[in-house]
């Protein structure tokens, strides 16, 4: 991957608190895996950006190298790669994704202790 593409990808990843590289858009996912991650983020009431990897072949290939992850979607929170559909879904089900999303969005941590 050339330096210009790497800088472009890094700028997108670091320029948003939560960004999802996916097939299609937030309002029109073009694969079931992308639709699943969009739904998970919506259930968490997350404000997130999306990048349609189908619109740019260089970006699509570059993201595979950048993340060292071969498939899409790819979720990044606060500049860090979280994972693809299975990982995101599993983290959501286990309650592990909500605190990461809440922290990124500056939401107070949920009080898990009872009074």
N, C-alpha and C positions, 0 to 999 in steps of 0.2 A: 504494500500500500504506500502511495506517495505521501509526502509530508503535508501537502495541501489538503488531501482527503482526510488524513488523520486529524489535522487541526479542525477541519469542518465538523467531523464527528465529535471530537472532544468538546467543541463549542456548543453543539446541540445537547450533549449529555450533561455538561456542566452548567448550561444556561437555563435549565428548568429543574425545579425541585423534583418533579416526577415526569418521566418521559417514557412512552411506550413505542418501540419500533415494531410496526405491525403490518400485516397485509390488509390494506384498506384504510378506512378512517374510523374515528370514534363513532360517528353516526352511521357508517356503512362498512362494518368489518367484512372482509372478503375471504375469511376462513374461520372455521369453528374455533380453533385455538385462540386466535386473536379476539374473537367475540367473547370467549370465556374470560380472558384477562380484562377486557373492557368492562364486562359485567361485574367482576370482582371489585375493580376500582370504583365503579359506580355504587356498589353496595357499601363501600367504605366512605362514600361521599367525598372522594378524592378529586381535587382539581388537578388534572394532568394534561399533558400535551401528547399528541401522537405524531408519528412520522410514517407516512405510507411508503414502505420499502419497495412496493411494486412500481412506483413512479420513477425510480432512479436505480438502474442496475449497478452503477458504480458504488452507490451508497449501500445497497443490499449486500454486495460482496465485501465491501469494506467493513461493514458491521460484523460480519462473521469473523474477520481477522481481528478487529478491535476488541471484541468480547471473548474471542476464542470459543465461540458458541455457534454451532452450525445451523440452528433453526430459528424460526420466528414464531411468535413474538418474542421480544426481549424487553424486559422491564428494568429501568434504571431509576433509583431513588437517591437523591442527593449525590449524583455523580457515580454511584456504585451500582454494578450489575447485580440485580436480585435473582433473575432467572427467567425461564420460559414458562409456558402454560402450566405444566405439571407442578413445578416448584411453587409458582405463585398460588395455584389452587390449593396445594397442600399447606402452604404457610397460612393462607386465609382460613382454612378449615381448622387448623391447629391454634388459631388466634395469634400467630406470630407476625402477620403482616400489618395488622392494625396499628400496633405501637410504632412501627417503622414509618408508616404513612403519616400518622398523627404527628410524630416528631418532625418529619420533613415539612409538614404544613404549619408547624408552630402551634399545634393544638396541645392543650394540657393533657398530661398522661391520665388515663382513667384510674380512679382510686379502686384498687382491687381488694383493699382491706375493709372489712365490715366494722361498723362503729360499735 
